[in-house]
Amino acid sequence: MAEEHKHGSMDISEQEKTFHGFLAITKWTTISIIVFLILLYMING
């Protein structure tokens, strides 16, 4: 018979690393797009 699941017993360190990596990529992509748009506005005025 299968073991009973105990809430909070699973090791989620890999999922946490992946999530933090995703947030970092999202943050830097957003910042890059904003900087690019500002530069584009300044060049084309």
Biotite code that builds the C-alpha atoms (Angstrom):
import biotite.structure as struc

atoms = struc.array([
    struc.Atom([0.000, 0.000, 0.000], chain_id="A", res_id=1, res_name="MET", atom_name="CA", element="C"),
    struc.Atom([1.208, 3.545, -0.716], chain_id="A", res_id=2, res_name="ALA", atom_name="CA", element="C"),
    struc.Atom([2.556, 5.732, 2.052], chain_id="A", res_id=3, res_name="GLU", atom_name="CA", element="C"),
    struc.Atom([0.447, 8.550, 3.374], chain_id="A", res_id=4, res_name="GLU", atom_name="CA", element="C"),
    struc.Atom([1.511, 11.938, 2.101], chain_id="A", res_id=5, res_name="HIS", atom_name="CA", element="C"),
    struc.Atom([2.817, 14.241, 4.823], chain_id="A", res_id=6, res_name="LYS", atom_name="CA", element="C"),
    struc.Atom([2.320, 17.897, 3.971], chain_id="A", res_id=7, res_name="HIS", atom_name="CA", element="C"),
    struc.Atom([5.617, 19.781, 3.835], chain_id="A", res_id=8, res_name="GLY", atom_name="CA", element="C"),
    struc.Atom([7.843, 16.714, 3.729], chain_id="A", res_id=9, res_name="SER", atom_name="CA", element="C"),
    struc.Atom([8.947, 16.990, 0.092], chain_id="A", res_id=10, res_name="MET", atom_name="CA", element="C"),
    struc.Atom([12.324, 18.557, -0.759], chain_id="A", res_id=11, res_name="ASP", atom_name="CA", element="C"),
    struc.Atom([11.519, 21.531, -2.972], chain_id="A", res_id=12, res_name="ILE", atom_name="CA", element="C"),
    struc.Atom([14.977, 23.139, -3.158], chain_id="A", res_id=13, res_name="SER", atom_name="CA", element="C"),
    struc.Atom([15.263, 22.513, -6.919], chain_id="A", res_id=14, res_name="GLU", atom_name="CA", element="C"),
    struc.Atom([11.828, 24.023, -7.569], chain_id="A", res_id=15, res_name="GLN", atom_name="CA", element="C"),
    struc.Atom([12.782, 27.062, -5.476], chain_id="A", res_id=16, res_name="GLU", atom_name="CA", element="C"),
    struc.Atom([16.015, 27.536, -7.458], chain_id="A", res_id=17, res_name="LYS", atom_name="CA", element="C"),
    struc.Atom([14.117, 27.279, -10.720], chain_id="A", res_id=18, res_name="THR", atom_name="CA", element="C"),
    struc.Atom([11.483, 29.775, -9.566], chain_id="A", res_id=19, res_name="PHE", atom_name="CA", element="C"),
    struc.Atom([14.100, 32.278, -8.376], chain_id="A", res_id=20, res_name="HIS", atom_name="CA", element="C"),
    struc.Atom([15.927, 31.902, -11.692], chain_id="A", res_id=21, res_name="GLY", atom_name="CA", element="C"),
    struc.Atom([12.691, 32.554, -13.563], chain_id="A", res_id=22, res_name="PHE", atom_name="CA", element="C"),
    struc.Atom([12.054, 35.677, -11.485], chain_id="A", res_id=23, res_name="LEU", atom_name="CA", element="C"),
    struc.Atom([15.589, 36.933, -12.135], chain_id="A", res_id=24, res_name="ALA", atom_name="CA", element="C"),
    struc.Atom([15.265, 36.419, -15.893], chain_id="A", res_id=25, res_name="ILE", atom_name="CA", element="C"),
    struc.Atom([11.863, 38.130, -15.891], chain_id="A", res_id=26, res_name="THR", atom_name="CA", element="C"),
    struc.Atom([13.212, 41.094, -13.913], chain_id="A", res_id=27, res_name="LYS", atom_name="CA", element="C"),
    struc.Atom([16.260, 41.617, -16.141], chain_id="A", res_id=28, res_name="TRP", atom_name="CA", element="C"),
    struc.Atom([14.244, 41.178, -19.331], chain_id="A", res_id=29, res_name="THR", atom_name="CA", element="C"),
    struc.Atom([11.736, 43.794, -18.162], chain_id="A", res_id=30, res_name="THR", atom_name="CA", element="C"),
    struc.Atom([14.511, 46.222, -17.213], chain_id="A", res_id=31, res_name="ILE", atom_name="CA", element="C"),
    struc.Atom([16.230, 45.667, -20.577], chain_id="A", res_id=32, res_name="SER", atom_name="CA", element="C"),
    struc.Atom([13.030, 46.337, -22.518], chain_id="A", res_id=33, res_name="ILE", atom_name="CA", element="C"),
    struc.Atom([12.352, 49.534, -20.558], chain_id="A", res_id=34, res_name="ILE", atom_name="CA", element="C"),
    struc.Atom([15.914, 50.785, -21.128], chain_id="A", res_id=35, res_name="VAL", atom_name="CA", element="C"),
    struc.Atom([15.650, 49.921, -24.829], chain_id="A", res_id=36, res_name="PHE", atom_name="CA", element="C"),
    struc.Atom([12.370, 51.829, -25.151], chain_id="A", res_id=37, res_name="LEU", atom_name="CA", element="C"),
    struc.Atom([13.825, 54.864, -23.370], chain_id="A", res_id=38, res_name="ILE", atom_name="CA", element="C"),
    struc.Atom([16.865, 54.852, -25.658], chain_id="A", res_id=39, res_name="LEU", atom_name="CA", element="C"),
    struc.Atom([14.651, 54.428, -28.712], chain_id="A", res_id=40, res_name="LEU", atom_name="CA", element="C"),
    struc.Atom([12.571, 57.398, -27.604], chain_id="A", res_id=41, res_name="TYR", atom_name="CA", element="C"),
    struc.Atom([15.687, 59.528, -27.001], chain_id="A", res_id=42, res_name="MET", atom_name="CA", element="C"),
    struc.Atom([17.193, 58.683, -30.399], chain_id="A", res_id=43, res_name="ILE", atom_name="CA", element="C"),
    struc.Atom([14.007, 59.204, -32.423], chain_id="A", res_id=44, res_name="ASN", atom_name="CA", element="C"),
    struc.Atom([12.733, 62.004, -30.224], chain_id="A", res_id=45, res_name="GLY", atom_name="CA", element="C"),
])
